[in-house]
Structures are given as C-alpha cells and as structure tokens.
Amino acid sequence: MARSFGLAAYRAFAGRGGAVPITPVADRPNGELVWCHAPEPGSLLAIQDLAARLCRSRSGLRVLITLPKDDIKTELPHSAHADVLIDFLPSDHPTSVAGFLDHWRPNACIWAWGRLRPNLIIASAQRRCPLFLIDADNEGFDGRRDRWLRDFTRDLIKNFSAIMARSEAGFQRLVRLGVARDSIEMTPALQAGGQALPCIESDLADLSAALVGRPVWFANQVLEEELGTVLTAHRQALRLSHRLLLVLMPADPSLVHAFAKRLEDQDFRVLRWGDAGYPDSSTQVMLTDDPAEIGLFYRLAPVSFLGSSLTNGPGGCDPFEAAALGSAILYGPKVRRFLPSYTRLATEGAARIVNDATALGTAVSRLIAPDQTAVMAHAGWDVISRGAALTDKVIDLVQDTLDLQEART
C-alpha cells in the first residue's frame, strides 16, 4: 500500500538515534495471546476488566496489557488475574518495535484509542497481527499533525480492520480525516462492567431458607482498623431492626480469629460460616473468611459495605462485583484504586459514601427497606449493562478472529 509522504518521513525520522532496549516483564506464555494497549491513564480498569473477560471466554488465552511508560511514575500496576500480564509499551524506534513484537508475537491487538504509534502499528500489520481500534473520541488526536498531515493519520488508521468510535465527535473527526463512514462503528464508551461472581446454588437456597424474613447486610473486605466502625454501625442499626444480621468478611482471612475474639469481647452472638448449622433467630453476626464465597453473600445481602475504604491502605475493592449481583453499595472515601467505578455508581444513585460509624449505621437502617435497595440495585444494573456493551462486542470480534486463525493452521 502506498504510504503518504508524512508517514514515510516520520518512519525515517523515528529510526534515527539509538533504540531503547526492551526488558519484558515475563516470557511469552504458550498458546494464544491478545495484546491490549491502554493509552489513556484512566482506561486501565476498563482494559483490565476486558482482559479478564477475554481470558474467561476462551480456554488457554492470555492477555498482555501495555501502558505508556511516561504515564507510570513508579512501578507497573499489579495484575489481579493470573492470565493477564502488564508491561510497558516500547519506544517507536524500529529496533525497539521489532524486539517487542519478536518477544510477544501477539495473535491480535486491541488499541483503546489515542497516542497512535506509527512504527508499532505498521510493523504489527505487516506481521499479519489483526488490529482493532476501539473507544475513539475527539480527544486523543495529534492536533498539529492531523491539521497539516491528514493523510498521515488516515493511512495509519487503515491498518485497523475494525474501528469503533465512542462519540459522535470522534466519529466525525475520523470522517474529516478521510476514513470512510462505513468503516467506523458507533459504540458505547469502554467501561469496566462487573462480572457475576459464582456461588454454590444449594448454599444460596439453604441459607436463604434459614434467613427467610430477616434483613441482612454484608461487610466485605473489612480491615482490622475498620472493624470497630462496622460493629458500632451494626449495633446502632440493631436498635431499629433487632433481627438484622451482619455477614462479616475480613480483608485478610488470617484475621478471622482476631475478628472472632473482638466480636466475643463485645458480646455479639456469632456464628462462623462453615461450622455446623445455619444462623438462627438469635445470631447477630455471621463471620466468614473464604473469598470464593463473596458471590454468595452479595446475592444474599441487599446492602453491602465495601471495606478497605475507610482508612489509607489498599484503596478499596471492586464495586462492580456487588452491583452486578444487585447489592446496594456503601463505601468509605479511600477508594483510589477504583475511584472511576465508585464515581459512576454514586452519580447514578447506586452507591453512597459514608465516613464514620454513625453514617454507616444510619445508611444500613434506611437501606434495608426493600423499596430503597431496589432503586439502588436497578441503578447499579443500568451502569453495569452500559459498561458491558462494548466489551461484549470486542470479545465476539476477538473470538471470531482467533477461530479463523486456528482454522488456517
């Protein structure tokens, strides 16, 4: 394909000087590998959610997420999913690009808009790596370059076999650059959308039967420093609803014995989930320590307090997991890891912030009313549904592409 003068000039200029050596975070795993690039600093959570869903949708698939090195001030973010790797994007020097692609050999690339790297994109296309451009918006273009070298961006974007714009402004900007209208698909913005955590259906049925008619709230991932706040709030709420049950899960399972001792010292009537029997009418707190059962308790409890959020530390836990299972969300102010997610839910009325025991106890007392939780749960589901739309479309596109590659081998 003929290249524009601007693109040819860029490639020649980018080849000057020394290449920056690449130091991959890991060996390339065996099997299929999809590469996702997150150029926008705020898009990492959504990309991680997409990556996790890709891995769940296809057996043996691994995902590499790359980030611009200039945006990472310290070390790389941690990946919570065993099949998802996070690494820096290489420089756009041809030698660095070749080293990156030689090492990772991606089966497909999802570029989540912005900061296009011409040498990296062209080299990937030349190696027959399918490229998908998603989440395009009016922001993220190189304004000066697009103004004077329109053919540069147009010819670069032609390397993508699928182009998705998240806004009308982004769509029209691409059209003005010369991209054919029928080559661009309008989609919702890429957003994290929580997945329904699993549970054992027989446990849910039996526990629901044992608790029939009792109001329940769930305090998940509670730090030791937060326990006093949660217990004070529960005692406050018990004054208005004496049959209220608190399901309590420590942030660290090793804390369960210390939590049990604190509960005993404060004269709460406690049951350890997993011991013989189910909570009876006198049980005030059910203590649990298995993270694999979080999905069970989000289904059981119409109201959940998401811990690790009242004090400086981990920076909160994923609120979309609760919203996906219909639990109204209460949370503290220290949620930096998932701040965009909490903001979306709070804006839509699916989550409320609390700062102390009094606020938490008051919120629990109000929200155990079914009409209150139903409104919040519905709002949360709306947020989750919107976030899943583009993710589902991209997953289908990747599945079809990998199936076609597999059929050719």
N, C-alpha and C positions, 0 to 999 in steps of 0.2 A: 504494500500500500504506500502511495506517495506521501511523504511527510512534508509538513509546512516548513518554511524557512525558519520560523521562530522555534519550532520543536527541534529541528536539526541543530540550530545554533545553541540551544540550551544543552543538548546532549554533548556537544563538543566542549562547551564551557565546563560542564559538570565533571568531565573526565580529566580536567587539569588538577594538579596537586596530588598529594598522597591520599590513598584510601584509608579510611578509619577501620582498623581490624575489628571483626565481629567476634564476640565471645558468647555463643549461645548458652542459654540457661540450662539446657539439657540435651541429651542425644535425641535424634528424631525417633519417636516411637514407631513400632511396626504398624502396618496397616494404613487405613485411610486417615488423612489429616486435612482439616479445613482451617484456613488461616483467616482470622477476623482482625481488621485494623480499626482502632478507636482513636481517630484524630482529635475529637473534641474532649476536653478534660472531663466534662460532665456525663459522657456517654458510657463510661466503663461499667457501671452497674447494669445497664441495659444490655451491653455486649456480653457481660458475664452470664446474665440470665439466658440470653440467646445461645451462648456456648453450651451451657449446662443442658438446655433443652435439646440441642443438636445431639449431644452425646447420649441422652436418654432415648432419642428417637432412632438411633442406628447402632447396632451392636458393634463394638470394637472401634468406633470412631473416636479420634482425638481432635482437640481444637487448640490451636495456637492463637493467642491474643497478643497483638503488638501495640505498643504505645509510643508516642513521640518522646524521645529522650529529654528534650528541652522542658517538657511539662512535669517531669518527675524530679522533685527536689532532693529526695533521699533514695531509698531503695524501692525496688519494684513492689507493687501491691501483692498481697498473698492471694493465691487461688484456693477457694474453698472446695473445688471439685477436683478429684484425683485425675480425671482425664482432660483437664484444661490447664495449659501452660501459659504463662505470661512472660513476654520478653520485650526488649526494646526494638523499635524499627531501626534498620541500618541507615547510614547516610545514603544519599543518592549517587554517590560515586560508583561508576560501573563495576569496579572490583569488589566493593562492599556489597553491592546488589547481587553479584554473581555468587559471592560466598554465602549470603543469606539463603538464596534460592537453592544452591547446591546442598546446603545442610538440611533445610526443612522440606524441600520437594513437596509443596502443597498440592493437594488434589483440586482445590478450589479456593477462591479468595472472596471475602465479603468486606468491601471497603465502605465504612459507615460515614462517608462524606467528609469533605474538607481536606485541605493541605495535600493535594494530589502530588505524588512523587513520579515525575515522568519516566525516569530511567527504570525505576522499580516496576511500574505498571507495564511499560512496553516490554521489558525483559520477561515478566510473568506471562504476558500474552504470547510472546514468541516461544515460550516453553509449553504452550497449549494448556496453561492453567486458566480455567474459566474464571472470569472476574465479574462480580456483581456490585454495582454501586447503589447503595441504599441511603435513605434519610437525607436526600439532597435538599438544601434550603438556599434562600437568597444569601445568607451568611455563609462564609467558607470559601467563596471565590477569591482568587487573587485579583483584586480590582484593577490595579495598574496593568497587569499582564493581559487581562481579559479585554481591557479597553483598547489596547494597541495591537494585541496579537490574538484576535478572536480565533483564528484558525488553529492556534496552539492548543487551547482548551478543547475546541471541537474535535480535533484529531486525536487528542489524548482520550477523550471520553468514548470515542469509537471503539476502544479496546474492551469496553464493558459489554457483555452480552445481555445484561439486564440493568435498567436504570429506573430507580424509584425516587420520586420527589415527595417530600413530606408537607409541602405547602404550595399554594398557587404561585406565590412569588418565586419560589425555587424553580417551579415548572416553567414559568415564563422566561426566567433568566436563561435557562438551558436552551429554550427555543430561540431566543435572541442571539445566542451564540452559534446557532445553526444546527442544533440537534433536532432531528425530526420529531414532530409531536407524537407520532405513533410509536416512537421508540422509548417514550417516557410514560411511566405508570404513576398515577397519584395514589399515595398510600397514607395511612396514619403515621405519626412520628414513632420512631423506635423507642419503646419504653419497657422497662422491666415489668413483667407481669407474673405474679407469684404462681407457683405450681402447687397443686393439691397434694400435700404430704400424705403418705399412706397410713393406714391403720388396719388393725385386725377387726373385721366387721363383727365377729362374735363378741369381742371385748366391748365394742361400742354398744351393741344391743343389750348385753348383760348389765353393763354399767348404767346405761340409760334407764333400764327397767328398775334397777336398785335405787336410782335417784329420782324416780318419777315425781314431779311436783315440786322438787327442791330447786331453788335458784343456785346457780354455780358460777364462779368466776375463776379464771386461770391466771396465775402469775408465773410467767415463763422467764427462764434465764436470769434469775434473781441473784445479784451479787451479795456477798456476805454483808457489805456495808449498806445494802438496801433492805435487808430482811426486817429491821426494826420498823421502817416506814410501811412495808407491806402488812406486817402484823398489826400495827396501830390502826391502819386503814381498815383492816378486816374486823377488828374489834369494834370500831366505830360503826361499820355497816351492819354488824350483828345486832346492834341496838334497835335498828329499824326492821331487820329481817332475821329473826333468830334462827331460822333454818338454813341460812346461807352457808354454802360450802366453798372453801377455798382449796383449789388444787395448786400446789406449790412445787415448782421445779427449780433447783439451784442451777446457776450458770455453770458450775463445775460439779459433776457427780460426786467427787470426793468430799464435797461439803455436806452431803446428806446427813451424816451423823451429827455434825455440829448444828445443823438446822434442827434436827430432831431434839437435841438437847435444849436449844433455845425455846422451842415450842413447849417442851415439857416444863421448863422453868417458868413459863408464862401461863401454865395451867390450861393450855388448849387441849382439846380431846382430838387425838391424832391417829390416823391410820396410815401405814406405809403401803402404797400400792404395790401389789405383787405378793404381799403376805396373804395368809388365808382369809377369805371372805371379802365382802364389799362394805363400803361405808354404810353405817346405819343412821337412824334419825338423830343420834347424839354426836356424830362425828362432825367436827368443825373444820378440820384441815386434813386433806389427803396429800401426803408427801410422796413425790415420785422423782426418780433420778435417771431415767432412761430417755435420752434424746430421740430415740427411734419412735417414741410414743407421743411426741408433740402433736402429730396429726390427730391422734385420738382425742386429746384434750381441747384442741381448737374446735373440733366438731362438737364436743360435749358442752363447752362453755360459750354462751352468747356474748360474754365480755372477757377480754384478755388484757392484762397489763404486761407490756413487753419490757422486761428488765434490762439490766446493763445500760440503763439510760438516765439514771438519776445522779450518778457520780462520774467523774472523769475515769476513763478506762477503755473498754473495748469499743465504745462508740455505738452501742445499740445492737439490735438484732433485726432481721429482715421482717418488715411489717406485712409484706405481700403474702407471706405464708399464712398469716392469720386472716387477712382479707379474703384470700382465695377460698377459705373454708367457712366464711360467714360470721366471723367473730368481730364484734366491735372492738376498737383498739384504743387503749390508754397508754401513754408513754411519757417519759421524762425528757428534759431538754438536751441531754448529752447523747445525741444520735448522729454524730458527724459522718459515720460510715454510710448511713442510709438516709441522709438528710433529704435528697430529692424525693425519695419514696414517701417519707413521712409528710413532706410538704404537699405532695399531690393528694394524699389521702385526707390530710387535715383540710385542705382547700375545698374538697368535695364533701366534707362532713362525715367522713368515715373514721376519723381518728381525732382524739382530743389530748392535748398536752396537760400534764399535772406536774406540780413542782414539789409537793410535800404530802405527808400522810393525810392531812385534813382534806386536801383537794382530791386525793385518790379515793378516800373513803366516801366522800360525797358523790363523786362520779360513779363509783360502783353502785351505790344505793339508788341513784337515779336510773342507771342504765340496765339494771336487772329487770325493769319493766319491759315486757316483750315489745310494745309498740316503739319504744326508744331504740332498742337494739336492732329492730327490723329496719328502721330508717337508715341507721349507720351501716348495717350489713349490705343493704341494697346499694348504697353509695360506694362502698368498697368494691362490690362486684362490678359496678359500672367502670371503675378505674381499671380493674384487672382485665376486663373484657377489651377495653380500648388498647391497653398495652400489649395484648396478645395478638392483635390483628396482623401487624406487620411480621411479628415473629413467626406466626403460623405460615405466612406466605413465603418467607425466606427458607424455612425448614423444608417446605414442599419443593422449592426450587433446588435446594442442595440435594435432597434425596433423589430427585429426578436426574440431576447431573451425575451424581455418583453411580446411580444404577446404570446410566448409559455408559459411563467409563468401564464399569465392571463387565458389561455385556460385550465390550470391544476387546477385552483381554482374554 
